[in-house]
Amino acid sequence: MTTVPPPAPPRRRPRVPLAPYLFILPYLLIFATFWAWPIVSSFLMSFKDSRLGAAAGYGLSNWQRLLTDEFFRTALKNTVIILVIQVPLMLSLATTLAVALNSRLLRARGLFRFAFFAPLVVGTVAYSAVFRLLFNGEFGIVNRALTGVGLPEVDWLNQPVPAMAVIILAMTWRWTGYNAIILLAGLQGIPEDVYEAAAIDGATPWQQFWKMTLPLLRPTLLFCLVLSVIGTLQLFTEPALITNSGPGNATMTLGTYLYQQGFRSFNFGYASAIAYAVAALAAIFSFAQLRLFGRDS
Amino acid sequence: MKKLALLTTLSLASAASAQSLSGTVTVWSWDAAAKALESTIPSFNKKYPNVKVNVVDLGNQNVYDRGLAGCAAGGADMPDVYSIENNEAEVFWARFPDCFTDLNTLGAAKYAKSFPAFKWTELTVGNKRYAMPWDSGPVVIFYRRDLYQQAGVNPTAIKTWDDFIAAGKKVNAKFGGKVKMGAIGNGQDDEWFRMLANQNGCFYFDNTATQITIAKSGCVQALDTVKKLFANDVVMTSDWGGQITAFKANRLASAMFGAWYEGTIRTNAADQSGKWGVYPMPASKAGGVRASNLGGSALALPSSSKNKAAAYAFMENALATTNGQVTMLKSQGLVPSLLTASKDAYVNQKQPYWGNQTVWKTILDTLGDVPAARGTQYFQDARQVMIVVQADYIKGKYKTAQDALNDAAKKISAATGLPVAK
């Protein structure tokens, strides 16, 4: 018996259209070079001990250090403190502002909306410098005002708790308006008839706010919350420029610690490990928020 | 006769090579340092007329950051001459050993004895010389003659830190606590600790950069003194800017820093001309060392330079000649680290701003006594720990300075992986 090979099936390759891939190829190349590769590369780097120079092999030393590093814990603690105090404070203010800006009773609404958004237009370096001046212990206007109304002076930038307060105040000043504008857009997406119906049912404005506005605003609030949390986890500008992470490490955040390790101590391996830890935290926080507050949206 | 002929041939040869050097030398530097380097260009061009020198003032932080980026990119976009602070230098040699030229290959070994040993410590690795010493920061006390006199304090009688504190009490009594003997950037920096530790021959690390020595007795004594200064209320807490504001407002009777602070006082308080003077820092105990160093820089030559011979010639003229170093002292107050420069006539001139004192002589005379100390590649890590530990100790978190520094040593060890010295 001889086996006869079955006739080769006719070559009918499914036609893959090539043109679309060619069109996006330039972008893919740029993405691979400047985004994908650095992400992979920094992950690999997090397993190299840069302190040993180029000859270092792969190992877990950076990750072990991360687990026991007191400074990393301080940075994490500071970041979480800012997160827990500043984000709710800012979002409540922003919601209040958004409702006020949405009110029909308000005149010159465009002007107010711009005014509250304006802090975002100011350069970060300039605004940080101004905050340093405002809160200068000896010559700043804030202490001038405090003594003016009979309160004691505060050494804002040289004491841990006041320095943290300055960071929180500065961030709130800068970002409240931005969130208020996003929330305002959310408010304008709530149809009028809902309120009309509520009014007919005899709901007071207060009840309307709690029972109608807030629940309907939830998707927008959640969006603001996720953005703010990620922003705070990466917080760098304010503590770097206003307090220089000080006094001591009192306002050191994950962002400034990463910078310090990467670009002052040239410890790229450890800095990469910190970066991945921050990214993981951001993912966990975002996921938790979506599960907690985003159930049926 | 033979000798003379040889010398003539040699000098002819060097003249010929001087003529043959050409092209452009780009120098990266910052602020006053950049201006000082610029002031040496005329004398350089007299020797090497065909080389064009281009000094770029990038600002201190930018030089560091762009040097880091350039070295990480394998030497791309680096200048021909690179300015680097001594303390921060070693991290470059450690992370990027091929980024800079070994100056011994260009003949720098002959300058080994021309600079004090402590300046070379951070610039050499094994038998490689990665940079040439530039200026240094011998520590002195700058004081207000008028305020000391009003309080009945005699600066020449201040020989130890205890004398200094006693003087501070007199100043407090006279001015009701409004005027202080010094400003310490507690919580912002640990400079006072470093100046005092260096004086006692102690530092974060040993001079082979293999052990953490911050818990040794010299450092303990230094931290103790810092605490005593606060406990006796003779110093104020103030950052860089606050200190300037304070001395302008007559709130400081003295200040301690590297001698490069001379220019800062002179330019910021021009109206206090004649009222200031200088004396050596007090010793830890009678007869002890009254010298220390804070800061100072060096020049390095990136391996990627296309014009190494000319770049090296520029460095030689600016740093390794008395004329070059004194030119920079005159123009910007940079303290020469070249030993022969301390014998120049200018150094012995009376300075009118400083009450006609020969301040440069007072300052430079301490250079030979400065104990060696190494920033090592871990300088920034250790400094960050020490800033916090010092602030905590002043606040009362630790019982003794020894406890505080044991904790600091443990933390620095965790950050660097180096063992703590027994």
Boltz contact constraints between the chains, C-beta under 6 A:
constraints:
  - contact:
      token1: [A, 158]
      token2: [B, 187]
      max_distance: 6.0
  - contact:
      token1: [A, 158]
      token2: [B, 237]
      max_distance: 6.0
  - contact:
      token1: [A, 246]
      token2: [B, 187]
      max_distance: 6.0
  - contact:
      token1: [A, 246]
      token2: [B, 188]
      max_distance: 6.0
  - contact:
      token1: [A, 247]
      token2: [B, 187]
      max_distance: 6.0
  - contact:
      token1: [A, 248]
      token2: [B, 187]
      max_distance: 6.0
  - contact:
      token1: [A, 248]
      token2: [B, 387]
      max_distance: 6.0
  - contact:
      token1: [A, 248]
      token2: [B, 388]
      max_distance: 6.0
  - contact:
      token1: [A, 248]
      token2: [B, 391]
      max_distance: 6.0
  - contact:
      token1: [A, 249]
      token2: [B, 388]
      max_distance: 6.0
  - contact:
      token1: [A, 264]
      token2: [B, 380]
      max_distance: 6.0
  - contact:
      token1: [A, 265]
      token2: [B, 380]
      max_distance: 6.0
  - contact:
      token1: [A, 265]
      token2: [B, 381]
      max_distance: 6.0
  - contact:
      token1: [A, 266]
      token2: [B, 91]
      max_distance: 6.0
  - contact:
      token1: [A, 266]
      token2: [B, 95]
      max_distance: 6.0
